[in-house]
Amino acid sequence: MRSTTPASAPQHRPSPQRHRRIGRRWLAVAAVALSTTGVAIALQPSEDASATSAPGYRQDDLRLDTDAIQALGLTGVQARVTTASGRDLVATAGVAVAGTNRPVPRNGYFRMASTGKALMATVILQLVDEGKLSLDDTVDSRLPGVIDGNGNDGRKITVRQLLQNTSGLHDDLPGFDTPQDYYRHRYDTYTPEQIVARAMKHHPDFKPGTGWSYSNTGYVVLGMIVEKAAGRPWQEEVQSRILKPLGMNHTYLPGTTSTLRRPHADGYQVFASGKPTDVTEQIVPDLGGYVSTTADVNRFFQGLLGGKLLSKARMAEMQHTVPVDKRIEAFWPRGRYGLGLVSRPLTCGGSYWSHEGGEAGYITLNGATDDGSRTVTVSMSTSFNDLDKTLRQHKAASDLADHALCDTPGNGQDT
């Protein structure tokens, strides 16, 4: 799920319309299993065997679940379960670089993609608590004339609808369908205005408030609204309101830097030809540009669900959910979308909260119990241009999250 990085000297070149994914590219299409070797599991230095499990889920279970994901043809996988005590269970499988025996780093950096939408939603809701915004504000009241043309009307779209993906704004985010696309456009940069202008070339998917459709563009608009309300770049709001207070010292926006900090596993996209392409190096043009680690993502969901970031009233708003469309329900069976937060059922009853992300080469799933006492993040360094493979990859990672969270008391309910 992509998100807007600042672009001081836009190099935007129009590219053909592409299939969109949740994030930016996870509804991919193609098939070929990558030949990988190596499996590892380790506890953090402070851990002991007694700290590795809440009821029913232990280190061997995490190792087996991580193995099962990697066996689908992924180059590398890393997974982390954080318990209420703060002690972590970590497993890796596969390799960091295809064709080598280099292990996947236990706390490697990766592109978190649309998980960043939960950060944006949190900032918006904090501004609401401070009286600087209202969820019922229209886009036009904050950004006059930005949403206009082809039936798009910013006077009829609210902040709440942008957050909940019920605005009807069509999504037309740049992406890669072939290796040639990747090599040609991987260094392109876009301003938020350019991203929004792409969407304005399309009619809305539906009238605001009458449907649900995942819209990266909507979150680009939210970033613009934050800047108007706060009087400074939205990136600075995320940093001061979330990353710094929670100690998320390994989460950052690379901006126009196309590489990731080390250590990291390289990211691979398996295009329709069936050949994996190393797509690690690229500039991501929206909120999905954040780079993070499994420890930091878990820290965020612990803080959010644990009541450190939002008032009870705003948290209730965030957790008020609506059904997703049939296309996305294939990935999130019985899933529901709140304000930048997803509710998914647990097989043992109740539900958990998450916001996943998909970027060329990197797919991230995560989850937290209702009180944030137990969290899990899975980062996979392979994405496929094959819908069936993508669905199986997603199911295996979702199974891991369910197994890790299911036996923990205090699971939440859909609202």
N, C-alpha and C positions, 0 to 999 in steps of 0.2 A: 504494500500500500504506500503509495508515494506521497510526498509532502514538500513544500517549497523552500528551497535554500535561496539566500539572497544572491542576486546576479548583478554585479556592478557593470559588467559589459556584456549584455545578452548576446548569445551567439545562436539564437533560435533560428532554426531552419525548418520550414513546414515538413512534416513527415506524414505518410499515409495513415488514415484512420485504422486503428488496431483494435483487436479484441481486448476488452478491459478485464482486469482481475480485481479481486478484493485487495487493495493495496495498490499495487500497480500491475503485477503480473502473475498472480498465482492461478488463474484459470489457464494453465498452459496446455500444450498439445504435442506429443511425440512419444517415442518409446526407445529405451536402451538402458540396460543396467550398467552402471559404472563398475569397473573392476576395482574393488577396494580391499584393503587388508588392515588388520589391527583393531583390537578392542581393548579399552582400558576403563577401569573404574577406580575412583579414589575418594576418600573422605578428606574434607578440609583438615588442616593440621590440628585444629582445636577439637576435632570430633573424636568420639569413642563409640564402640559398637552399640552401647545402650542408647545412644542419641540418634541412631540412624533410622528409626521408624516410629511413626505413630502406628496405631493398630493396623496390622495386616499388610504393611508395605515396608520392605527391607531392602538392603543394598543389592541383594541378588535379584530382587524383582525389578529394580531400576535398571540393572545391567541387562537383564533379559528383554525388557521393553525397549531399551535403547538399541540393542542388537537387532530387534525385530524391525525397527524403522530403517536402520542402515541396510538391512538385507533386501530392501525393496529396490536397491540400486543407487543409493545415495553415497556421495563421496565421504561425507562426515556428518556426525551428529554429536551435540553436547546437550546434556540435560542436568538440571539442578532442582532439587526439592529442598525448600527451607522450612524448618519446623519452628514452633513457637519459641523454642529456646534460642533460636538464631543459628543453630548448628545445621550445616548443610550436607546433603547427600549429593554427590556429583558422579555422573557417568559419561563416558565418551565412547564413540565407536567409529570405525573407519579411519580415514587419514585426513590431514590438513591440506595436503597437496596431492592431486591425482598422480599416480605413477611413482610415488615415494612411500616410504614407511614412516614418514613424519606423523606423530600422533596429533590428533585434534587437541588443542590446548583446553585445559579444564575451565578456564575463565577467559576464553578468547573473545575478541571483539567481533561483532557482526552488525549488519544493517537491520535495525528493528522494525523498519517500514511502518505500517499503519498502527503499531502499538503506540506510536507517537500521538495518535488521535486522542487517546485517553489523557495524555498530558495536556493537550490543547483544551479538551473539555473541562479538565480540572481548573485551569486558569480562568476560563470563561465563568465557571460557577463561583470561583472566588471573587471575581469582579462583580458578579450579581450580589453576593453577600455584602460587598462593600458599597452597593448602590450605584456603581459606575455603569452597570448594564442591567437590562431586564431580558428575560428569556422571551418575552413577547415583543421586544423591539423588532421592527422590520429592518431588513437590510438597507432599504432606501433611507431610513432615518439616520443611519450611521454612514452609509456609503452611497450618497445620492447618484443615481444614474449608472452605477457599476453593473447592476443586473438589469439588462434592458435589451429588447430586440428578439425577434422570432418567437414571440409569445412569452418570453421570460420577463418577469415583472418583480423587481425588488421591493415594491410596495406591498406585495402579497406574501412574501417569504419572511418568516421569523427566525430569530436566533435559535429557538428551540428546534425548529424544523431542520435547520442546517445541522445541528448537533445529532439529531435522530435519523438523519437521512430520509426525511419525509418532505424535503423541499421540492422534489421533482427536477432539480438541476441535472442536466445530462452530463455525464462524465466523459471527458475527452483528454485524458492525460497521456503524455508521450510515453512510448514504450518500444520494446524490441521484439520483433517477430522472427528475425533471422540473424545469423552471425554478421551478415553484411550491415543490417540495421544497427547492430551493436557497435561495430567498429566505426561506422559513419557518424553515429549520434551520441556516443558515450560521454563526450565532453560538452555537449550542448548545455546551456544554462537558460533559465526562464525566470522572468519576473512573475510575481503573483498576477499582475494585470494581464500578462500574456496567457497564463493558464486559464484565467477567467474568460478572456476573449475567445479562446478555442471553444469553450462551452457555449458561448453566446451565438455561435454559428449553427447551433442545433436548437430544435424546439424542445421544450421541457418534456420529460418522460411522463409526467402527469401533473394535474393541478396541485399546488402546494397543499399538503395535509391529507391527500386522498390516496396515497400509496406509499411504497417503500422501495428505494433503490439506492445502492451504495454509491456515494458521490465523493470522491477525493476533492473535486472542485469545491464542494460545499465547505470543506475544512480549510481550503486555501482562503476562501472568503472570510471564514472565522478568524484566521490569522490577521487579515486586514482590519477586521472589526476590533480585535484586541489592541492593535497599534493605535487606532483612533481613540479608544476608551482609556488606554493607559498612558498614551503620549510617548511611547517608546517601542522599539521593535519587539514583536511577540517572543523572539528567541530570548531576549533579556528577561521577560516575564517568566518564562519557563525556568530559566536558570535561577532566578532569585526566589521564586515561589515554590519550586519543587526540587530541582536537582541539588541545590546547595543545602536547604533544610534537611533533606533526607540523606545527605552524604552520598549522592549518586555521582561519585567522582570519576567514574569511567563511562559516563554518558555525555556525548558531545555532538555538535553539528559540524561536519567537516567543511561546509560551505562549498567553495570551488576546488577544494582538494579532493582528488579522485581516488586516493588510496585510503586504506584503513590503518590505524595504529597497530602495532604488534604487541602481543601475539594475536594472530587470527587464522582461521581456516579460510582458504580461498573459496570463492563462490562459483558454482558451475550451473549454466543453463543448458538443458538438453533440448535443442530446437527440433523442428519437424524432421530434419534429416536424420535424427537419431544420434548425432555426434555431440558430445558435451563440449561446451565452449567456456573457457575461463572468463567470467564477466566481473571479476572482483573489482576491477578499476573502472569507475564510472562516477558521474556527477548526478545525484538524485535531485529532481527539481521540485520537491515539496516537503511537507512535514515528515514524511517517511524517511528523510535523509538522516535522521538521528542514528548514531552508532552507539551500541551499548554492550553490556555483558549480561549473562544469565543472573549473576548476583545482583546487579543494579535493577534489572526488571523485576525480580522478586522483591527487592527493597521498595520499589515504587508501589506495587500492589499491596504489600504489607502496610505501608504508610497510608495509602488511600482507603483501604477497607478497614484499617485499624483506627480511623478517625483523626489522623494527624493533619489532613489537608483540607477537609470540608466540614462545614457544620452539619448537624443531623438533617436539617431541612433540605440543604442542597444535596446531600448524599441521597436522600429519598427521591429527589427530582432525577438525579443521575440514574437511579435504579428503577425508575418507572419505564417499563419496556413495552415494545410493540413487536408483532411478528415480522420476520424478514421475508423477502420474496422467495419464490420457489427455487431460483437458481442458487442463492446463497444457502438455503436450507439444506441443499445437498451436502454442503460442507459443515453446516451447523445444525444437525437434526434437532428439531424443536427449539432451536435457538431463538432468542429475542434480543432486540437492540434497545438500549437505553440512550443516555446522552453520552456518547463516546465510550460506552461500556456494554459488553455482551453478556447475557445470561445464558448458560447452557446447563441442561439437566445432568445430574449424576445418576449412574445406574443403581446406586444404593438409595436413591431418594434425595430430594432437595436439589440444589443447583450450585454452580460456581460462577465466578465473574472473571472476565478476561477481555483482552482485545488483541487479536492476532495480527500478524503482518506478513506480507509477501512482497518480495522484491526480486528482480532478476538475480538468481544465484543464492538467495537467502530466504528461508521460510521460518517463521517464528510462531510457536503456539505457547500460550501461557494460561495460568489459572490460579485463582485464590479462593479460599473458603470465605464465607460471608463476613467473618470478623478479621480476615487477613492473617490468621494464626498459622496457616500452612499455605505455601505458594509453590508453584512449579513453573519452570520455563524450559522449553525445548527449542534449540536453534539447529536448523538443518541447512547445510551448505550446498544443496542441490535443488533446483526447481526444474519442472518438466513442462514442455509444450504438448503434453498428452493429458487429456482430461481424466482418463481412467487412472493413470499413474498418480496424478495429483490427488485424486480422491482417496486412493489407497494410502498414499503418504500422509494425508491429512487425518485419515481414520486411525492409522497406527499411532500418530502423535497424540491425537485426542484420547485414545485408549490409555496411553501412558499418563496423561493428565488425570483422567478419571480414576485410574488405579491409585495414583499418588494421593488424591484428595478424598476418595470416597469414604474411607473409614474414619475421617476426622469429624468429631462432633461439631455442631453449630452451623451446618450447611444452610445457606439461604434459600428462599423460595422466590419464584418469579413473581413480579408485581404487575 
